[in-house]
Amino acid sequence: ALSTALFNDGAACGSCYELKCQDVSSSCLPGSITITATNLCPPNYALPNDDGGWCNPPRAHFDMAEPAYLQIGIYRAGIVAVAYRR
């Protein structure tokens, strides 16, 4: 799922993105993954953008299924910074 900023009112649905983990700690695995955008990650305006409101605009955020995430990051890391390209 894409954050509001990336989803673009549905125009990005079906788009493919290459993601690579960019965390400075040891939370990343080598390599990249290609994902397909399928839906919107809904914003949560009750939470700040840097503490739970990950899908709030103007933040670019990818909400990935666990099996996909585990190809680029380790489980205990949770949310990590990524480099991405469409």
Secondary structure, DSSP 8 states (H G I E B T S, - for coil): -B-HHHHGGGTTTT-EEEEEE--SSTTB-SS-EEEE--SB----TTS-TTTT-TTSTT---B---HHHHTTTB-GGG-S--EEEE-
